[in-house]
Amino acid sequence: YKGGAERDEMLEEFNEDQLRVLEEEDAAAQKIQTKYRGHLAKKKVEEKRAEKNAAEGAQAPPEGTAEQHRAATKIQAQFRGMQGRKKALDREYELHQQEALKALEQQKTDEAGK
């Protein structure tokens, strides 16, 4: 890499303690660079996902705490349960109406036949 020969010359002049400090600094720098590159990669993925979702007309992922998510899920479940029970009652009411209409029609045909 750039300046490699100069660095090698400098390293020859350092004692062991100084070399250990340089190695620790290099390791720390590598760790920082790795974390930063990971951060950039995650950010890039999130941006692409947001672009894709925007193109598809999807909503952004929900924000909030885990407790808020659990509360929202519970509210949604209760609402969906209420909707389901209402739909079942509506179907039952419709069936009763159809049965009543059939019974009336049958009663009219029986009376007309007498």
Protein Blocks (a to p, Z undefined) as FASTA:
>chain_A
ZZklmmmmmmmmpcfklmmmmmmmmmmmmmmmmmmmmmmmmmmmmmmmmmmmmmnopacd
deddfklmmmmmmmmmmmmmmmmmmmmmmmmmmmmmmmmmmmmmmmmmmmmmZZ
